[in-house]
Amino acid sequence: MNEQLPCRTALITGASSGLGRGLARWFATRGVQVFAAARREQQLEELAKECREAGGKLEPMRLDVSDSDDTIRRIRELDERVGGLDLVIANAGVGADTPAKRLEWEDVKRIIDVNVTGAAATLCAVLPRMVERDRGHLVGISSLAAYRGLPGSGAYSASKAFLYIFLEGLRVDLQRTHIKVTSIHPGFVKSEMTARNKFPMPFLLETDDAVERMARAIVRGDSEFAFPWQTSSLMKFAKVLPNGAWNMVARRMMR
Ligand SMILES: NC(=O)c1ccc[n+]([C@@H]2O[C@H](COP(=O)([O-])OP(=O)(O)OC[C@H]3O[C@@H](n4cnc5c(N)ncnc54)[C@H](OP(=O)(O)O)[C@@H]3O)[C@@H](O)[C@H]2O)c1
């Protein structure tokens, strides 16, 4: 075990940019052996070099999580090789507009393939061995969008709600074990994903700020961590609104 952190090895998907990259660097520079997975190898190599220069240990892993069979096989091989991954963060994700009146199946499918199938495969790959060992920590990067179907983003909201509820179900089942389960719900954070957004993003956070908050929540072993408080309070309130009231709020958001 690492002196400062309760984990020795970590796998983080979607580590070539944004929040995943930041989390990979955060853990690698604090003595954790990080396996950084994504499709873009060059970005991962650059991150590995950056971590090496900062005294950290990070190994790039080319992985397309939408290929669930390959994801399960490769993660299980890695888990075997390192004698059990302590921390697994299912962070890889994609976003796309999916407005009901101009809905494209390809956009919906891509979101399901990465955010739902990819995230579930990542977690399912390691869970049986974690149960055998009775230790480990599963983390999923969901979103505040999971709390309600957002206008123009039904597929994205639904994909993040899947991850949220899947993790909650796992947490309930694993109550009497030493396996921790954390779902993280960021608001708007600067990244390649949000750089494409054409709408206003209230309380937009810097990537490093969000990474620091997320990493601390993971280390604390929070069951659910939603931030920043301004947007998370609004979305938690929206979660309990009746459908008619939410329709009105969503109409205002669309304007
Ligand atoms: N930024 C926000 O405001 C925000 C808010 C709430 C939740 N989130 C969630 O946070 C996570 C990270 O997003 P981000 O904002 O940091 O966006 P980002 O910079 O676009 O990062 C997305 C990451 O996912 C990886 N990825 C995409 N498709 C993949 C695939 N098929 N296989 C493996 N990796 C794949 C990308 O790597 P490659 O392209 O190299 O494969 C990239 O590293 C996502 O799950 C997102 O939904 C973000």
The ligand as a Tripos MOL2 file, in Angstrom:
@<TRIPOS>MOLECULE
LIG
   48    52     1     0     0
SMALL
NO_CHARGES

@<TRIPOS>ATOM
      1 N1        -16.4870   17.9590  -18.6930 N.am      1 LIG1
      2 C1        -17.6650   17.9740  -18.1000 C.2       1 LIG1
      3 O1        -18.2820   19.0430  -17.9340 O.2       1 LIG1
      4 C2        -18.2690   16.6970  -17.6000 C.ar      1 LIG1
      5 C3        -19.3880   16.7990  -16.7610 C.ar      1 LIG1
      6 C4        -19.9720   15.6420  -16.2850 C.ar      1 LIG1
      7 C5        -19.4390   14.4130  -16.6040 C.ar      1 LIG1
      8 N2        -18.3620   14.3340  -17.4370 N.ar      1 LIG1
      9 C6        -17.8600   13.0130  -17.7620 C.3       1 LIG1
     10 O2        -16.4850   12.9680  -17.4830 O.3       1 LIG1
     11 C7        -15.8590   11.9970  -18.3100 C.3       1 LIG1
     12 C8        -14.6160   12.6200  -18.9570 C.3       1 LIG1
     13 O3        -15.0440   13.6200  -19.8520 O.3       1 LIG1
     14 P1        -14.1920   14.9220  -20.1880 P.3       1 LIG1
     15 O4        -15.0470   16.0880  -19.9360 O.co2     1 LIG1
     16 O5        -12.8630   14.8460  -19.5680 O.co2     1 LIG1
     17 O6        -14.1080   14.8020  -21.7860 O.3       1 LIG1
     18 P2        -12.9100   14.5260  -22.7960 P.3       1 LIG1
     19 O7        -11.7780   15.4430  -22.5730 O.co2     1 LIG1
     20 O8        -13.5740   14.5310  -24.1430 O.co2     1 LIG1
     21 O9        -12.4310   13.0490  -22.4130 O.3       1 LIG1
     22 C9        -13.1120   11.9100  -22.8100 C.3       1 LIG1
     23 C10       -12.1610   10.7330  -22.7000 C.3       1 LIG1
     24 O10       -12.8810    9.5390  -23.0390 O.3       1 LIG1
     25 C11       -12.0830    8.7960  -23.9440 C.3       1 LIG1
     26 N3        -12.8900    7.9620  -24.8280 N.ar      1 LIG1
     27 C12       -13.8870    8.3250  -25.6620 C.ar      1 LIG1
     28 N4        -14.3250    7.2670  -26.3520 N.ar      1 LIG1
     29 C13       -13.5850    6.1940  -25.9480 C.ar      1 LIG1
     30 C14       -13.5530    4.8200  -26.2940 C.ar      1 LIG1
     31 N5        -14.3720    4.3250  -27.2120 N.pl3     1 LIG1
     32 N6        -12.6610    4.0250  -25.6690 N.ar      1 LIG1
     33 C15       -11.8210    4.5160  -24.7310 C.ar      1 LIG1
     34 N7        -11.7950    5.7980  -24.3580 N.ar      1 LIG1
     35 C16       -12.6760    6.6310  -24.9700 C.ar      1 LIG1
     36 C17       -11.3010    9.8290  -24.7350 C.3       1 LIG1
     37 O11       -10.0900    9.2330  -25.2220 O.3       1 LIG1
     38 P3         -9.8040    8.7720  -26.7250 P.3       1 LIG1
     39 O12       -10.5530    9.6890  -27.6370 O.co2     1 LIG1
     40 O13        -8.3140    8.8970  -26.8300 O.co2     1 LIG1
     41 O14       -10.2390    7.3520  -26.7910 O.co2     1 LIG1
     42 C18       -10.9800   10.8450  -23.6560 C.3       1 LIG1
     43 O15        -9.8050   10.4750  -22.9730 O.3       1 LIG1
     44 C19       -16.9110   11.5450  -19.3030 C.3       1 LIG1
     45 O16       -17.4830   10.3320  -18.8990 O.3       1 LIG1
     46 C20       -17.9540   12.6480  -19.2370 C.3       1 LIG1
     47 O17       -19.2360   12.1940  -19.6090 O.3       1 LIG1
     48 C21       -17.7620   15.4560  -17.9360 C.ar      1 LIG1
@<TRIPOS>BOND
     1     1     2 1
     2     2     3 2
     3     2     4 1
     4     4     5 ar
     5     4    48 ar
     6     5     6 ar
     7     6     7 ar
     8     7     8 ar
     9     8     9 1
    10     8    48 ar
    11     9    10 1
    12     9    46 1
    13    10    11 1
    14    11    12 1
    15    11    44 1
    16    12    13 1
    17    13    14 1
    18    14    15 2
    19    14    16 1
    20    14    17 1
    21    17    18 1
    22    18    19 2
    23    18    20 1
    24    18    21 1
    25    21    22 1
    26    22    23 1
    27    23    24 1
    28    23    42 1
    29    24    25 1
    30    25    26 1
    31    25    36 1
    32    26    27 ar
    33    26    35 ar
    34    27    28 ar
    35    28    29 ar
    36    29    30 ar
    37    29    35 ar
    38    30    31 1
    39    30    32 ar
    40    32    33 ar
    41    33    34 ar
    42    34    35 ar
    43    36    37 1
    44    36    42 1
    45    37    38 1
    46    38    39 2
    47    38    40 1
    48    38    41 1
    49    42    43 1
    50    44    45 1
    51    44    46 1
    52    46    47 1
@<TRIPOS>SUBSTRUCTURE
     1 LIG1         1 GROUP 0 **** ****
